[in-house]
């Protein structure tokens, strides 16, 4: 039995990844002994998906001696201050930024010494501006006896039509090896995840289309997609209609009049957004029935981790296969 603690759990994408592993390995058993989450909507979705689980709340206030022991610690600390979509204020210890909550995780690691650690964050963390922080964190883990393996993985290589690069850090206690999974390539197109009957509220007005498509300002750089394309990265702020978001260009505009656009553009629906994060329709329907607003569902989806990538990582952690090409560090 693998005991798990999900820090910054969201709606529990890590637990969903472990569920996928159990589907292919029925003998695999795990238990989530606790989570740390402060967003009430994410907690509502977590309870709907996974049932009751002890929530220890704000990670900076947890007395880890009161938490049951665990073997796997997953931590996807806030990325806003590393992300190019944010203000890039960084995550130095003591800075007070949301991303600096990473350093609160050391208390759990020192107290419990779990065998496996799994970290996920935006790929900007391994770029020059923030690489010093990432290396400092790895050095600290090494001082506790962990061996680190880091790599940037893209969701589009794991059967999800979303171009989503994230850095993953797997840390194993003791002198151990880990090999990252290779993606199987793109086997799902965007058209495969799109709904056929979409409510009018998800379509952009002509005024919004003008803002999205004009070249001089406003939404310059936004990507319009055909049905065969891969989505851009889904952001937590997707509901706001902003620069850099991905929209779907939909065939002929039947309401077309002289002076209007001959096509229509819409945003993804919440169901499509969760599909882009690797959730199965049964899981999505549970979230959709939890009486959570579309804005909050977009936020949860964009803040989460693609389940397909997690399940591939867990496969290699608990049922390792020899991979020809070894790439230990990004």
Phi, psi and omega per residue, in radians:
X1 nan 2.101 3.092
X2 -1.581 2.119 3.116
X3 -1.645 2.334 -2.971
X4 -2.196 2.481 2.923
X5 -2.136 2.189 3.127
X6 -1.798 1.832 3.044
X7 -1.526 2.517 -3.060
X8 0.900 0.939 -2.871
X9 -1.225 -0.468 -3.003
X10 1.029 -2.437 3.121
X11 -1.547 0.172 3.025
X12 1.582 0.774 3.117
X13 -1.117 -0.539 3.108
X14 -1.128 -0.759 3.090
X15 -1.107 -0.640 3.081
X16 -1.124 -0.667 3.078
X17 -1.113 -0.667 3.089
X18 -1.201 -0.583 3.056
X19 -1.095 -0.692 3.102
X20 -1.082 -0.706 3.128
X21 -1.092 -0.673 3.131
X22 -1.166 -0.521 3.102
X23 -1.112 -0.640 -3.134
X24 -1.607 -0.330 3.113
X25 -2.309 1.433 -3.035
X26 -0.991 -0.395 -3.128
X27 -1.355 -0.240 -3.112
X28 -1.212 2.344 -3.129
X29 -2.304 2.396 3.093
X30 -2.547 2.812 3.082
X31 -2.484 2.247 3.027
X32 -1.480 1.946 -3.074
X33 -1.496 -0.249 3.125
X34 -3.125 2.795 3.072
X35 -2.346 2.870 3.025
X36 -2.271 1.963 -3.099
X37 -2.711 2.465 3.140
X38 -2.043 -0.172 -3.132
X39 -1.413 2.086 -3.025
X40 -1.181 -0.505 3.133
X41 -1.307 -0.689 3.063
X42 -1.091 -0.697 3.112
X43 -1.135 -0.652 3.097
X44 -1.100 -0.767 3.116
X45 -1.175 -0.684 3.138
X46 -1.064 -0.823 -3.130
X47 -1.102 -0.679 3.124
X48 -1.112 -0.688 -3.088
X49 -1.390 -0.686 -2.925
X50 -2.086 -0.073 -3.061
X51 1.414 -2.998 -3.090
X52 -1.233 2.404 3.031
X53 -2.559 2.386 -3.135
X54 -1.011 2.178 3.093
X55 -1.861 2.091 -3.104
X56 -1.595 0.060 2.982
X57 1.258 -2.506 -3.085
X58 -0.975 2.092 -3.046
X59 -1.111 -0.439 -3.125
X60 -1.327 -0.178 -3.072
X61 -2.008 0.158 -3.075
X62 -1.399 2.309 2.946
X63 -1.563 1.731 -2.985
X64 -1.196 -0.298 3.082
X65 -1.216 -0.330 3.133
X66 -1.582 -0.062 -3.102
X67 -1.662 2.398 3.078
X68 -1.016 2.679 3.096
X69 -1.105 2.668 3.119
X70 -2.541 2.726 -3.083
X71 -1.723 -0.480 -3.106
X72 -2.219 2.204 3.109
X73 -2.040 2.037 3.116
X74 -1.864 2.358 -3.086
X75 -2.544 1.977 3.073
X76 -2.026 1.361 -3.045
X77 -1.173 2.776 -3.068
X78 -0.896 2.378 -3.054
X79 -1.819 -0.086 -2.961
X80 -0.962 -0.620 -3.044
X81 -1.545 -0.008 2.972
X82 -1.830 -0.530 -2.969
X83 -1.196 2.535 3.051
X84 -1.168 -0.302 3.099
X85 -1.439 -0.140 3.134
X86 -1.917 -2.778 -3.090
X87 -1.581 -0.059 3.048
X88 0.966 0.842 3.128
X89 -1.460 -0.109 3.056
X90 1.509 -3.093 -3.097
X91 -2.422 0.619 3.097
X92 -1.056 2.480 3.118
X93 -1.022 2.318 3.112
X94 1.463 0.011 -3.097
X95 -1.336 -0.336 -3.140
X96 1.444 0.012 3.095
X97 -1.315 2.833 3.114
X98 -1.108 -0.635 -3.124
X99 -1.228 -0.335 3.114
X100 -1.260 -0.119 3.047
X101 -1.097 -0.271 3.033
X102 -0.855 -0.724 -3.037
X103 -1.247 -0.293 3.058
X104 -1.210 -0.341 -3.108
X105 -1.207 -0.355 -3.112
X106 -1.075 -0.558 -3.126
X107 -1.072 -0.749 3.129
X108 -1.141 -0.721 -3.075
X109 -1.199 -0.740 3.129
X110 -1.159 -0.734 -3.083
X111 -1.239 -0.714 -2.974
X112 -1.823 -0.401 -3.109
X113 0.787 0.988 3.117
X114 -1.126 2.667 -3.097
X115 -1.167 -0.707 -3.085
X116 -2.103 2.468 2.990
X117 -2.173 2.422 3.078
X118 -2.305 2.014 3.124
X119 -1.939 2.508 3.047
X120 -2.345 2.426 3.064
X121 -2.796 3.081 -3.129
X122 -1.177 2.656 -3.081
X123 -1.166 -0.283 3.097
X124 -1.065 -0.360 -3.133
X125 -1.129 -0.407 3.137
X126 -1.832 0.214 3.024
X127 -1.590 2.917 -2.943
X128 -0.955 -0.659 -3.058
X129 -1.078 -0.632 -3.044
X130 -2.092 0.059 -3.072
X131 -1.064 -0.571 3.125
X132 -1.057 -0.699 3.111
X133 -1.130 -0.776 -3.114
X134 -1.104 -0.767 3.133
X135 -1.153 -0.647 3.097
X136 -1.108 -0.711 3.113
X137 -1.134 -0.758 3.117
X138 -1.094 -0.705 3.122
X139 -1.085 -0.663 3.117
X140 -1.132 -0.760 3.105
X141 -1.088 -0.685 3.102
X142 -1.072 -0.615 3.131
X143 -1.177 -0.339 3.091
X144 -1.597 -0.033 3.106
X145 1.786 0.220 -3.124
X146 -1.654 2.610 2.971
X147 -1.881 2.299 -2.994
X148 -1.852 2.508 3.079
X149 -2.374 2.082 -3.042
X150 -2.200 2.501 3.098
X151 -2.842 2.567 3.012
X152 -1.531 2.195 3.101
X153 -2.045 2.555 -3.141
X154 -1.973 2.246 -3.098
X155 -1.013 -0.524 -3.099
X156 -1.130 -0.293 3.109
X157 -1.560 0.005 -3.077
X158 -2.174 0.622 2.996
X159 1.405 0.333 3.100
X160 -2.175 2.239 -3.090
X161 -1.398 1.022 3.117
X162 -2.414 2.219 3.087
X163 -1.443 1.585 -3.019
X164 -2.306 1.744 3.123
X165 -1.596 2.251 3.093
X166 -2.431 2.538 3.092
X167 -1.576 2.358 3.096
X168 -2.068 2.372 3.089
X169 -2.127 1.975 3.063
X170 -1.760 2.178 3.135
X171 -2.119 2.266 -3.072
X172 -2.131 2.292 -3.117
X173 -1.266 2.205 3.119
X174 1.679 -3.017 -3.079
X175 -1.525 1.439 -3.049
X176 -2.183 2.866 3.080
X177 -1.968 2.692 3.002
X178 -2.588 2.382 3.081
X179 -2.098 2.252 -3.127
X180 -1.217 2.534 3.100
X181 -1.220 2.573 3.004
X182 -1.539 2.418 3.042
X183 -1.168 2.640 -3.130
X184 -1.568 0.030 -3.119
X185 1.583 3.054 -3.093
X186 -1.447 1.990 3.086
X187 -2.108 0.082 3.099
X188 -2.250 2.237 3.087
X189 -1.651 2.836 -3.140
X190 -1.009 -0.646 -3.118
X191 -1.076 -0.419 -3.111
X192 -1.271 -0.325 -3.105
X193 -1.882 -0.051 -3.084
X194 -1.408 2.476 3.048
X195 -1.369 2.650 -3.096
X196 -1.605 -0.465 -3.098
X197 -2.104 1.721 -2.999
X198 -1.967 2.305 -3.115
X199 -1.108 2.582 -3.110
X200 -1.021 -0.462 -3.062
X201 -1.158 -0.280 3.140
X202 -1.547 -0.111 3.138
X203 -1.558 2.506 3.128
X204 -1.424 2.514 3.052
X205 -1.247 2.891 3.088
X206 -1.019 -0.621 3.130
X207 -1.122 -0.748 3.109
X208 -1.188 -0.657 3.107
X209 -1.063 -0.712 3.126
X210 -1.063 -0.726 3.126
X211 -1.147 -0.647 -3.118
X212 -1.241 -0.666 -2.951
X213 -1.693 -0.341 -3.068
X214 -1.179 2.656 -2.973
X215 -1.636 -0.308 -2.945
X216 -1.551 -0.515 -3.107
X217 -2.858 -2.891 3.108
X218 1.208 -1.908 -3.020
X219 -1.790 0.546 3.116
X220 -0.979 2.351 3.130
X221 1.681 -0.193 3.068
X222 -1.120 2.523 -3.026
X223 -1.797 2.243 3.060
X224 -1.743 2.300 -2.998
X225 -1.907 2.494 2.890
X226 -1.592 3.023 -3.022
X227 -1.161 -0.405 -3.060
X228 -1.570 -0.108 -2.992
X229 -1.441 2.994 3.050
X230 -1.731 2.414 3.133
X231 -1.190 2.631 2.921
X232 -1.253 3.102 -3.107
X233 -1.117 2.228 3.096
X234 -1.329 2.168 -3.099
X235 -1.769 2.699 3.122
X236 -1.141 -0.415 -3.103
X237 -1.674 0.360 -3.010
X238 -0.999 -0.527 -3.057
X239 -1.175 -0.227 -3.009
X240 -1.528 -0.135 -3.073
X241 0.986 1.493 -3.049
X242 -2.406 3.023 -3.137
X243 -0.961 2.396 3.066
X244 1.544 -0.184 3.106
X245 -1.218 2.811 3.116
X246 -1.820 2.307 3.135
X247 -2.185 2.802 -3.125
X248 -1.855 2.137 3.075
X249 -1.483 2.101 -3.003
X250 -1.946 1.857 2.983
X251 0.366 -2.423 -3.053
X252 -1.477 2.445 3.058
X253 -1.521 1.812 -3.099
X254 -1.182 -0.303 3.126
X255 -1.632 0.207 -3.039
X256 -1.049 2.273 3.042
X257 -2.223 2.884 3.127
X258 -1.005 2.231 -3.137
X259 1.668 -0.289 3.083
X260 -1.531 3.008 3.081
X261 -1.398 2.458 -3.110
X262 -1.404 0.104 3.116
X263 -2.409 2.945 3.105
X264 -2.055 2.670 3.119
X265 -2.282 2.388 3.099
X266 -2.396 2.852 3.028
X267 -1.519 2.926 3.017
X268 -1.183 2.597 2.982
X269 -1.389 2.842 3.070
X270 -0.983 -0.679 3.139
X271 -1.100 -0.763 3.109
X272 -1.118 -0.644 3.132
X273 -1.106 -0.771 3.116
X274 -1.192 -0.595 3.050
X275 -1.081 -0.658 3.096
X276 -1.167 -0.303 3.082
X277 -1.708 0.168 3.025
X278 1.512 0.159 3.120
X279 -1.370 2.587 3.063
X280 -1.484 2.708 -3.037
X281 -1.027 -0.623 3.111
X282 -1.092 -0.691 3.101
X283 -1.194 -0.706 3.136
X284 -1.108 -0.743 -3.123
X285 -1.061 -0.583 3.102
X286 -1.126 -0.762 3.115
X287 -1.155 -0.748 -3.113
X288 -1.092 -0.478 -3.114
X289 -1.559 0.066 -3.049
X290 -1.578 0.181 3.068
X291 1.040 0.838 3.096
X292 -1.952 2.419 -3.084
X293 -1.157 2.719 3.103
X294 -1.015 -0.709 3.140
X295 -1.003 -0.779 -3.137
X296 -1.240 -0.581 3.099
X297 -1.193 -0.697 3.042
X298 -1.038 -0.759 -3.128
X299 -1.063 -0.807 -3.128
X300 -1.115 -0.769 -3.121
X301 -1.102 -0.839 -3.100
X302 -1.167 -0.394 -3.140
X303 -1.547 -0.113 -2.951
X304 -1.666 -3.013 -3.118
X305 -2.034 2.429 -3.135
X306 -1.157 2.160 -3.035
X307 -1.082 -0.647 -3.132
X308 -1.018 -0.706 3.137
X309 -1.192 -0.751 3.132
X310 -1.072 -0.780 -3.115
X311 -1.109 -0.630 3.088
X312 -1.160 -0.677 3.094
X313 -1.159 -0.774 3.131
X314 -1.124 -0.618 3.075
X315 -1.001 -0.790 -3.130
X316 -1.279 -0.480 3.121
X317 -1.269 -0.749 -2.995
X318 -1.868 -0.330 3.078
X319 -2.370 1.117 -2.996
X320 -1.099 2.412 3.047
X321 -2.043 2.524 3.128
X322 -1.242 2.219 3.124
X323 -1.990 2.322 -3.041
X324 -1.009 -0.882 -3.101
X325 -1.645 2.138 -3.128
X326 -1.831 2.152 3.084
X327 -2.237 1.669 -2.990
X328 -1.387 -0.581 -3.084
X329 -2.262 2.577 3.108
X330 -1.202 nan nan
